[in-house]
């Protein structure tokens, strides 16, 4: 009986847990629109772009992304992997710009089915 109850609870948890919506973030990378990501950022964000690695506030993170997009206009961006585990998640995307391809890693915390960016890495 205990086992049946445990299985039922685990199944209910799996059915009730939903992945955080990353659509806004993915579309912002596709368009090269750093400002569109601002509402999806935590107060403190780890940003690593090429040789720049910094823990910064939302405004500075947006400025760093805007600077990157200014010199690397996105031609395409495709999410290749997305995973959620509890309240945390991440996605990996391929960003094409100027004949080059960049790997984008975004880690986030899920709050009310919304992804709140904790870190961004572009390599």
C-alpha positions in Angstrom: 0.0 0.0 0.0 2.8 2.4 0.9 4.5 1.6 -2.4 1.3 2.3 -4.3 0.9 5.6 -2.6 4.5 6.6 -3.3 4.1 5.7 -7.0 0.9 7.8 -7.1 2.6 10.8 -5.5 5.5 10.6 -7.9 3.2 10.4 -10.9 1.2 13.3 -9.7 4.3 15.4 -9.2 5.6 14.5 -12.7 2.2 15.5 -14.2 1.9 18.8 -12.3 5.5 20.0 -12.9 5.8 21.9 -16.1 8.8 23.2 -17.9 9.5 26.9 -17.6 8.7 28.9 -20.7 11.9 29.9 -22.5 10.2 31.2 -25.6 10.8 34.9 -24.9 14.5 34.3 -24.2 15.1 32.1 -27.3 13.3 34.7 -29.5 15.4 37.5 -28.1 18.5 35.6 -29.0 17.1 34.9 -32.5 16.4 38.6 -33.0 19.5 39.9 -31.2 17.3 41.9 -28.9 19.1 42.1 -25.5 16.5 44.5 -24.1 13.8 41.9 -24.5 15.6 39.6 -22.1 15.7 42.2 -19.3 12.4 41.2 -17.8 13.5 37.6 -17.7 16.8 38.3 -15.8 17.5 37.9 -12.1 18.9 40.9 -10.2 22.4 39.4 -10.5 23.5 37.5 -13.6 26.7 35.7 -14.5 27.6 36.7 -18.0 30.5 35.1 -20.0 31.0 36.3 -23.5 34.2 35.3 -25.2 37.0 36.6 -22.9 34.7 38.7 -20.7 33.3 37.0 -17.6 31.4 39.0 -15.0 28.8 38.8 -12.4 26.6 41.9 -13.0 23.3 43.5 -12.4 20.5 43.3 -15.0 21.3 46.6 -16.8 25.0 45.7 -17.2 24.1 42.2 -18.4 21.7 43.7 -21.0 24.5 46.2 -22.1 27.0 43.3 -22.5 24.6 41.3 -24.6 23.7 44.4 -26.7 27.4 45.0 -27.3 27.8 41.4 -28.5 24.7 41.6 -30.8 25.9 44.9 -32.2 29.0 43.2 -33.6 27.5 39.7 -34.1 24.0 40.2 -35.7 22.2 36.9 -35.3 21.3 35.1 -38.6 19.8 32.1 -36.8 19.4 30.7 -33.3 18.2 27.2 -32.6 17.7 25.6 -29.2 19.4 22.2 -29.3 18.9 21.1 -25.7 16.5 22.1 -22.9 16.2 20.5 -19.5 14.4 21.3 -16.2 15.0 19.8 -12.9 12.8 21.0 -10.1 13.0 24.8 -9.9 16.2 25.0 -12.1 16.8 24.5 -15.7 19.0 25.3 -18.7 19.1 25.4 -22.4 21.8 25.2 -25.0 21.4 26.9 -28.4 23.4 27.4 -31.6 23.7 31.0 -32.6 24.9 31.7 -36.2 26.3 35.1 -37.0 28.6 36.3 -39.8 29.5 32.8 -40.9 30.4 31.8 -37.4 28.6 29.6 -35.0 28.4 30.3 -31.2 27.3 28.0 -28.4 24.8 29.7 -26.0 24.2 28.3 -22.5 21.5 29.8 -20.4 20.9 28.6 -16.8 17.7 29.8 -15.1 15.4 29.5 -12.1 11.8 28.7 -12.8 9.3 31.0 -11.0 5.6 30.5 -11.8 6.4 28.8 -15.2 8.7 31.7 -16.2 12.4 31.3 -16.7 14.5 33.8 -14.7 18.0 33.9 -16.1 20.8 33.2 -13.6 23.7 32.9 -16.1 24.5 33.4 -19.8 27.5 32.0 -21.5 28.3 32.6 -25.2 31.3 30.8 -26.6 
